[in-house]
Amino acid sequence: MVAATLVASSCSAGSDDAVSEAAPGDTEIEAELIDDAEINTELGDPNPGGSDEAQADEPPVSAADSAAAGPDELDEDAQAILDELLANGFCDPADVEEDGVVTAMHFVVKGQVQPPCSGEVDPRLDAAWTAMADVTSAALLSDISLLAGFEGCDTCDTLAFVTTLDEDAEFFLMAIDVQAGAEDLNELALTMQHELTHVFTQVPGTQLDISISAQECTTYYNGTGCLRESAYTWQWIQQFWDAEALATIPADGDVNEEAGEARCVTDAPYTGPYGASNPEEDIAEVFAAYVFDVDVSTALDEKLAFFDQYPEFREVRGRAEALGRWDADYSFEDC
């Protein structure tokens, strides 16, 4: 993958590395929106006892709608962001072609997809994005700068992945296997929330300091940068990962599948061996379970409760419930 210079994360469909193994009886994802005024969108402020009143997001714009929209419909700030993305030449199918045939690529500005910058509108990609945007605030989507759809090769098993497009880790690509995803909507929904977690937990400025080396880092170095003291994942690590467990993580923060298997003992507080492989996969797996109220081991209760202290995460879970997404059949590999 050409652009994967810093952050790279992938989840595979139908393999041990999958974020989930969806149970039979997938339900179709409804596209109705709930009243956002009932949900709090105040980002980054832990407030377990605070109000859940929200400021409304703009309704998600589908790729088909955006294809019909003219550039004059963007406000000045959004147009400046789009111009920067274009100037950097980020719309490059070569960044995804290793995983399959690219069907469409779209820039994303302030959480809204733009007309295709490569390929044509793919209804499968459009539906996948809309389903995620329906339950996710623009604040959490806003760090995704490029959305891509691809049809995986016969030997490929990556359902979705995220990676950064630049050395400063400011622009993220999310890529989705639209063919495999359309065949398993429940697993796709879990996987996209899992991959989104890798984005909002690694944003420079609020979550990650890429100017600090591994030797200088006093929190946790994930191979890209040093977690900030207030970072979601650092709070997670302090609460759920001890020094002995952290000692098994490779220096580059990569997945240690062997250690994950060993750690994933009966009733262990992990969704499965993949989640037990490192703290970043752990938080991403449990967040997906939290959003869709997946039936998991009671050993995960404390981890699930972790997200309740953040209004922005309560919002996502609340939207998913209101849209009936909790009624679908989801499952994890389990320990």
Number of C-alpha atoms within 10 A of each C-alpha: 12 12 19 18 15 17 21 20 19 22 25 20 24 16 14 15 20 25 35 30 23 23 14 12 12 16 14 11 19 12 14 12 15 17 13 19 13 16 22 23 27 18 13 15 12 15 13 14 10 12 11 19 15 17 14 16 15 12 15 21 18 22 27 18 14 18 17 10 13 10 13 8 10 14 9 10 11 16 15 13 16 19 11 12 18 13 10 10 9 20 23 16 21 13 19 23 17 14 23 18 16 24 20 24 30 26 24 24 23 18 23 24 26 26 23 20 19 16 15 15 22 18 14 18 27 20 18 22 21 22 23 22 22 22 26 26 26 20 15 21 19 17 21 25 26 26 23 29 28 26 19 21 14 7 8 14 19 22 28 28 24 26 26 24 24 16 14 15 21 16 20 29 27 23 27 30 30 26 15 20 22 15 11 20 21 26 27 28 23 29 28 27 25 30 25 24 23 24 29 20 20 29 20 19 12 16 21 26 20 23 13 15 14 18 8 10 15 13 16 20 23 23 17 23 24 26 28 23 15 12 21 22 24 23 16 17 20 12 12 15 15 10 9 8 16 16 9 16 19 13 12 12 19 16 21 16 18 14 17 22 16 12 19 21 15 10 13 17 24 29 27 25 26 28 30 29 27 25 23 24 25 25 28 25 27 27 23 24 25 27 27 26 19 18 13 20 14 12 14 17 13 12 20 19 10 19 22 18 16 21 26 25 24 20 25 25 24 21 24 24 17 15 17 14 22 17 14 20 17 24 20 22 19 20 21
